[in-house]
């Protein structure tokens, strides 16, 4: 976090599995970006959250198939 506030941070990206109030889970892509100006340094922290549930579901369906091809 200190990198964000010092103006040296460039932001980042993470994929997270978050719990909902109804006890289900959802996969999201979290992206952060620092908006700065030359005079004052960092001004804003932009955060973008995208639902990637379908993509993760397809990726997880491929795992058994990838393991099968790796053995042959």
Protein Blocks (a to p, Z undefined) as FASTA:
>chain_A
ZZmmnopagbdcdddddddfkopacdddddddddddfklopfbdcdddddfklmmmmmmm
mmmmmmmmmmZZ
